[in-house]
Amino acid sequence: PRAPIASHEGRCRPFEIDAALARRLKDLARRERATPFMTLLAAFEVLLARYSGQQDFAIGVPSAGRTRPELEPLVGFFVNMLPIRADLAGRPTFVELLGRVRARALDAYEHQELPFERLVTELAPSRDAARNPLFQVSFALHPAGGATWRLPGLVVDPLDVSGSESAKFDLSLTLTDADGVLRGSLVGAAALFDESTLARIAEHFRTLLASIADEPGQ
């Protein structure tokens, strides 16, 4: 049962998608004139549709918010969340769904500077303190890390914060390209998901990706 007010306490389940499978998914994306982000988002939509029984829902994806050259050198948080609507009506093949996701994602990024708060105000959905408006699930794909920082007199290493136990949404899937391996982090609201459920979702996602790579026409 959902509490009347979201607590934002979360649980994290790390997992990996091996380099061979990740490479096959990138090849599929290239053949279909899509990006790896679009391909993985489409697969996540299939997984959520299987779990929820819904064919029409939205997933929030982050936009860096640095579309203007003058913003690139500035220190600050410019990320804006974009709700991308999933449409699985008509029992599409994965390739057909990927085409839909590609079109929806391109449309969303065309309007990525529209603040999420403004969108909520304009759409005026019914609100309650237990749910994020417009979407409750997020997805992000981070590219491979850049060059190692070299600063005089300092040794700099990246800090992995994927195990953070804060849940901004009901469920968040983040994938990071690490030398060809996709490292996944599945964070769920602790009030809604226990550890075994998150582990099962991660394993089902990995199984689904393998099936998609084997037969994208299913």
C-alpha positions in Angstrom: 0.0 0.0 0.0 1.1 3.5 -0.8 1.6 5.9 2.2 -0.3 9.2 2.0 3.1 11.1 1.8 6.2 9.9 0.0 9.1 9.4 2.4 11.9 9.3 -0.3 13.7 6.5 1.6 15.0 4.1 -1.1 16.7 0.8 -1.8 19.4 0.3 -4.5 20.0 -2.8 -6.5 23.2 -2.7 -8.6 23.6 -5.0 -11.6 25.5 -5.3 -14.9 24.8 -6.0 -18.6 27.9 -7.6 -20.1 29.9 -6.1 -22.9 28.8 -8.7 -25.5 25.1 -8.0 -24.9 25.6 -4.3 -24.7 27.4 -4.4 -28.1 24.6 -6.3 -29.7 22.1 -3.7 -28.4 24.2 -0.9 -29.9 24.3 -2.8 -33.2 20.5 -3.0 -33.1 20.2 0.7 -32.4 22.5 1.5 -35.3 20.5 -0.6 -37.7 17.2 1.1 -36.7 18.7 4.6 -36.8 18.2 5.0 -33.1 20.5 5.7 -30.2 21.5 3.2 -27.4 19.5 5.5 -25.1 16.3 5.1 -27.2 16.8 1.3 -27.4 17.3 0.8 -23.7 14.4 3.2 -22.9 12.1 1.1 -25.3 13.2 -2.1 -23.5 12.4 -0.5 -20.1 9.0 0.5 -21.4 8.3 -3.1 -22.3 9.4 -4.2 -18.9 7.1 -1.7 -17.1 4.2 -2.6 -19.4 4.7 -6.3 -18.5 4.6 -5.5 -14.8 1.8 -3.0 -14.8 -0.5 -4.2 -17.5 -0.6 -0.6 -18.9 0.1 0.4 -22.5 0.0 4.2 -22.0 2.2 5.8 -19.3 5.1 8.2 -19.0 8.8 7.9 -18.0 10.8 10.9 -16.8 14.3 11.3 -18.4 16.8 14.0 -17.4 18.0 16.6 -19.9 21.4 18.3 -19.1 19.9 21.7 -19.7 23.0 23.1 -21.2 21.8 23.7 -24.8 23.3 27.2 -25.0 27.1 27.7 -25.4 27.2 30.4 -22.6 25.9 27.8 -20.1 28.7 25.2 -20.8 31.4 26.7 -18.5 29.0 27.6 -15.6 29.0 25.6 -12.4 25.5 24.7 -11.4 22.6 22.3 -11.7 20.6 22.8 -14.9 19.0 19.4 -15.3 15.4 19.4 -16.4 13.1 16.3 -16.4 11.3 15.4 -19.6 8.3 13.2 -19.4 8.3 10.8 -22.4 5.0 9.1 -23.1 5.1 5.3 -23.8 2.7 3.9 -26.3 2.5 0.1 -26.5 -0.9 -0.2 -28.1 -1.5 -2.7 -30.8 1.0 -5.3 -29.6 4.0 -3.8 -31.6 7.2 -5.7 -32.3 10.2 -4.3 -30.5 11.4 -2.7 -33.7 8.0 -1.0 -34.2 8.1 0.2 -30.6 11.6 1.5 -31.0 10.4 3.6 -33.9 7.7 5.1 -31.7 10.2 5.8 -28.9 12.6 7.4 -31.3 9.9 9.8 -32.5 8.7 10.6 -29.0 12.2 11.2 -27.7 13.1 13.5 -30.6 9.9 15.5 -29.9 10.7 15.7 -26.2 14.3 17.0 -26.8 13.0 19.6 -29.2 11.2 21.2 -26.2 13.7 20.3 -23.5 14.1 23.9 -22.4 10.5 24.0 -21.2 10.7 23.8 -17.4 9.0 20.7 -15.9 7.3 22.9 -13.3 5.7 25.0 -16.2 4.5 21.8 -17.9 2.8 20.6 -14.7 1.2 24.0 -14.3 -0.1 24.0 -17.8 -1.4 20.4 -17.7 -2.8 20.7 -14.1 -3.0 17.0 -13.2 -4.7 16.0 -10.0 -2.0 16.2 -7.3 -1.3 14.3 -4.0 1.7 14.2 -1.7 2.3 10.5 -2.4 3.1 10.8 -6.1 5.4 12.8 -8.4 3.2 14.5 -11.0 3.1 13.2 -14.6 5.5 10.3 -14.0 6.6 8.1 -11.1 9.5 6.2 -12.9 12.7 7.6 -14.3 15.4 6.4 -16.7 18.9 7.7 -17.4 21.8 6.5 -19.5 25.2 8.0 -18.7 28.0 7.8 -21.3 31.5 6.4 -20.6 33.5 8.5 -18.2 35.8 11.2 -19.6 39.5 11.4 -19.2 41.0 11.2 -15.7 41.4 14.6 -14.0 45.0 15.7 -13.5 45.4 18.5 -11.0 48.7 19.7 -9.6 49.5 18.0 -6.3 46.2 16.1 -6.2 45.1 12.5 -7.0 41.5 12.6 -8.2 39.2 9.6 -8.4 35.5 9.4 -9.2 33.2 8.6 -6.3 30.5 6.0 -6.9 27.2 7.2 -5.3 25.0 4.7 -7.1 24.3 3.0 -3.7 22.5 6.1 -2.4 19.4 5.2 -0.4 17.4 8.2 -1.5 14.5 7.6 -3.9 13.4 10.7 -5.9 10.7 8.6 -7.6 8.9 5.3 -7.1 11.5 3.6 -9.4 14.6 4.9 -11.1 16.8 3.0 -13.5 20.3 4.4 -14.3 22.7 2.8 -16.7 26.3 3.9 -17.1 28.6 2.8 -20.0 31.8 1.6 -18.4 34.3 0.4 -21.0 31.5 -1.3 -22.9 29.8 -2.9 -19.9 26.5 -1.3 -18.8 26.5 -0.9 -15.1 23.0 -0.6 -13.8 21.5 0.9 -10.6 17.9 0.3 -9.8 16.6 2.5 -7.0 13.1 1.9 -5.6 11.1 3.6 -2.9 11.6 1.5 0.2 7.9 1.8 1.1 6.9 0.2 -2.2 9.7 -2.3 -3.2 11.7 -4.7 -1.1 15.2 -5.9 -2.0 14.0 -9.2 -3.5 11.6 -7.4 -5.8 14.3 -5.0 -7.1 16.6 -7.9 -7.7 13.9 -9.7 -9.7 13.1 -6.6 -11.8 16.8 -6.2 -12.6 17.1 -9.8 -13.6 14.0 -9.6 -15.7 15.3 -6.5 -17.5 18.6 -8.3 -18.3 16.6 -11.4 -19.6 14.4 -9.1 -21.7 17.4 -7.3 -23.3 18.9 -10.7 -24.3 15.6 -11.6 -25.9 15.4 -8.3 -27.8 19.0 -8.7 -29.1 18.2 -12.3 -30.2 14.8 -11.5 -32.0 13.9 -7.8 -32.2 11.0 -8.7 -34.5 9.1 -10.4 -31.6 
